Structures are given as structure tokens and as C-alpha cells.
Amino acid sequence: VIDHPKYQESKRIAIFLSMPDEVQTEEIIKDIFKRGKECFIPRYKPQSNHMDMLKLSSAEDISSLALTSWNILQPSDDDSAREEALAGGGLDLIFMPGLGFDKKGNRLGRGKGYYDTYLERCMKHPRGKPYTIALAFREQICESVPVTENDVPVDEILYEDC
């Protein structure tokens, strides 16, 4: 990941905080800060498909985050001090999780459409849609995954030996 040209050239990067069954992102997050890039993480709004990408101040900042009922660390609802990526300079790159992927870039998420809805909002930002990279295990690559007209394909899927 850290040798990827899109990562190298990106300044404003959104990345998920891994759940146990996902590619672990902690070392990537540390590298983002080591290189002086800006790091944004998701804050999901329950009972909706709304998600914001909020700025982390450091890798250590993760330890101050609240644990949701889904067992995901994220900034609390009343945390208004953090920059939301689309309220500022937008994003260059988004690393995305998923349950399954096909080689056409289709992604099966957890069913709420958070990333698809967020990417639609990105397209309205002056910077436009950021480059998207899904982080996957080889076992998650399928012949095809079900999609709807609202699903936004990822630009690239990275997995072992891809």
C-alpha cells in the first residue's frame, strides 16, 4: 500500500479503522502521519446511510475515540472540533473496506450504502471524486458481487499477490 503511486502522491487520505475481520490499517495510519499527510476516518450516523470523514490529529488520537454499538471506534456525535473532509479541501484518496469484491471493481459492503452515499457527495465537491482503493484478502475476491444502480465501483482493489 505505502509504495502505491496514488498513495505516494495523495495528501488528504480517508481510511477506515479496521474491524477484526478486515485488513488491518493501523500501520498505514501511522505511515500517513509519518509522511505528513492528512488522515480522515469515518463517522457513521446510526439509523441512516450518512457518513462523514473526520480528521485525526495523530495516530495516537485513535485511543480517544468512542466505541460504537458495532464495535467501531469513531469520533463521537458531539465532536464538532474535527474538520470534515468535504467541508475543507476534499480528499485525494479513500481506502475502503468490504465483505466481497469482483475484478470489475464492484464492492459488497455491509448493506447500508455509507461509502456509496459519501462518494456521491464527493462528486459534488469542487475536487470531485477521490481515487478509491479497496483493501481486501484474496479470499474476498469473487467472480461477481450483487450490485444496484446506487453502487459506486472502486477504482482499484489491493490484495495479496494481486
C-alpha positions as CSV (number, residue, x, y, z in Angstrom):
1,V,0.0,0.0,0.0
2,I,2.6,2.5,1.0
3,D,4.5,2.0,-2.3
4,H,1.4,2.6,-4.3
5,P,1.8,5.7,-6.6
6,K,-1.7,7.0,-5.7
7,Y,-0.8,6.8,-2.0
8,Q,2.5,8.4,-2.5
9,E,1.0,11.4,-4.3
10,S,-2.0,11.9,-2.1
11,K,-2.1,14.5,0.7
12,R,-5.6,14.0,2.1
13,I,-6.4,10.4,2.7
14,A,-9.5,8.8,4.2
15,I,-9.1,5.3,5.7
16,F,-11.3,3.0,7.8
17,L,-10.4,1.8,11.3
18,S,-10.3,-2.0,10.9
19,M,-12.7,-4.4,12.4
20,P,-11.2,-7.8,13.3
21,D,-12.3,-9.4,10.0
22,E,-10.8,-6.7,7.8
23,V,-7.4,-5.9,6.5
24,Q,-5.7,-4.1,9.4
25,T,-5.0,-0.4,8.7
26,E,-3.1,0.7,11.9
27,E,0.4,0.6,10.2
28,I,-1.0,2.6,7.2
29,I,-2.4,5.2,9.5
30,K,0.9,5.5,11.3
31,D,2.6,5.9,7.9
32,I,0.2,8.6,6.8
33,F,1.2,10.7,9.8
34,K,4.9,9.8,9.4
35,R,4.8,11.3,5.9
36,G,3.0,14.4,7.0
37,K,-0.2,13.6,5.1
38,E,-3.7,14.4,6.5
39,C,-5.8,11.5,7.8
40,F,-9.6,11.2,7.8
41,I,-11.7,8.4,9.3
42,P,-15.4,7.6,9.0
43,R,-18.1,8.7,11.5
44,Y,-21.2,6.7,10.7
45,K,-24.6,8.1,11.7
46,P,-26.8,5.2,13.0
47,Q,-30.2,4.7,11.5
48,S,-29.2,6.3,8.2
49,N,-26.7,5.9,5.4
50,H,-24.9,9.1,6.2
51,M,-21.2,9.1,6.9
52,D,-18.6,11.9,7.3
53,M,-14.9,11.7,7.1
54,L,-13.4,13.5,10.1
55,K,-9.7,14.5,10.6
56,L,-7.5,12.7,13.0
57,S,-4.7,14.8,14.6
58,S,-2.4,11.9,15.1
59,A,-2.2,8.1,15.2
60,E,-2.5,8.3,19.0
61,D,-5.7,10.3,18.6
62,I,-7.4,6.9,17.8
63,S,-7.3,6.0,21.5
64,S,-9.5,9.0,22.4
65,L,-12.4,7.8,20.1
66,A,-15.6,6.3,21.3
67,L,-16.6,2.7,20.6
68,T,-19.9,2.3,18.8
69,S,-22.5,-0.5,19.2
70,W,-20.9,-2.0,16.1
71,N,-17.6,-2.2,17.9
72,I,-16.1,0.5,15.7
73,L,-14.0,3.4,17.0
74,Q,-15.2,6.7,15.7
75,P,-15.4,10.4,16.8
76,S,-18.5,11.0,19.0
77,D,-21.6,12.7,17.7
78,D,-20.8,15.8,19.7
79,D,-17.2,16.1,18.5
80,S,-17.5,19.2,16.3
81,A,-13.9,20.3,16.5
82,R,-12.7,18.0,13.8
83,E,-12.5,19.0,10.2
84,E,-14.9,17.2,7.9
85,A,-13.1,16.4,4.6
86,L,-15.8,17.8,2.3
87,A,-16.2,21.0,4.4
88,G,-12.5,21.7,3.6
89,G,-10.2,20.6,0.8
90,G,-11.9,17.3,-0.1
91,L,-10.0,14.1,-0.4
92,D,-7.3,12.7,-2.7
93,L,-7.7,9.0,-1.8
94,I,-10.2,6.8,0.1
95,F,-9.2,3.3,1.3
96,M,-12.4,1.3,1.6
97,P,-13.3,-1.9,3.4
98,G,-15.8,-4.5,2.1
99,L,-17.0,-8.1,2.5
100,G,-16.5,-9.1,-1.1
101,F,-15.2,-7.7,-4.4
102,D,-15.2,-8.7,-8.0
103,K,-12.5,-7.9,-10.5
104,K,-14.7,-5.2,-12.2
105,G,-14.4,-3.1,-9.0
106,N,-17.8,-3.9,-7.6
107,R,-17.8,-4.0,-3.8
108,L,-20.1,-5.7,-1.4
109,G,-20.3,-3.7,1.9
110,R,-22.3,-4.2,5.0
111,G,-25.5,-3.1,3.4
112,K,-26.1,0.5,4.5
113,G,-24.6,2.3,1.5
114,Y,-22.4,4.6,3.6
115,Y,-19.5,4.7,1.1
116,D,-21.7,4.9,-2.0
117,T,-23.6,7.9,-0.5
118,Y,-20.3,9.5,0.6
119,L,-18.8,9.2,-2.9
120,E,-21.9,10.8,-4.3
121,R,-21.3,13.8,-2.0
122,C,-17.6,13.8,-3.1
123,M,-18.7,14.2,-6.7
124,K,-20.4,17.5,-5.8
125,H,-17.2,18.8,-4.1
126,P,-15.0,21.1,-6.3
127,R,-12.2,18.5,-6.2
128,G,-14.5,15.8,-7.4
129,K,-14.4,12.1,-6.6
130,P,-11.2,10.9,-4.9
131,Y,-9.4,7.8,-6.1
132,T,-10.7,4.7,-4.3
133,I,-8.8,1.7,-3.3
134,A,-10.4,-1.3,-1.5
135,L,-8.2,-3.3,0.8
136,A,-9.1,-7.0,0.6
137,F,-8.0,-10.5,1.4
138,R,-7.5,-12.8,-1.6
139,E,-10.5,-14.9,-0.3
140,Q,-12.8,-11.9,-0.7
141,I,-12.3,-11.7,-4.5
142,C,-15.3,-13.3,-6.2
143,E,-16.5,-13.9,-9.7
144,S,-19.2,-11.3,-9.2
145,V,-21.0,-9.5,-6.4
146,P,-24.6,-8.2,-6.4
147,V,-24.8,-4.5,-7.3
148,T,-27.6,-1.9,-7.6
149,E,-27.6,1.3,-9.6
150,N,-26.5,3.2,-6.5
151,D,-23.3,1.2,-6.0
152,V,-20.2,3.1,-7.0
153,P,-17.4,0.8,-8.2
154,V,-13.9,1.2,-6.6
155,D,-11.1,2.3,-8.8
156,E,-8.7,-0.5,-7.6
157,I,-8.7,-3.5,-5.3
158,L,-5.5,-4.3,-3.5
159,Y,-5.0,-7.8,-2.0
160,E,-2.1,-10.2,-1.6
161,D,-0.5,-11.3,-4.9
162,C,-2.9,-9.1,-7.0
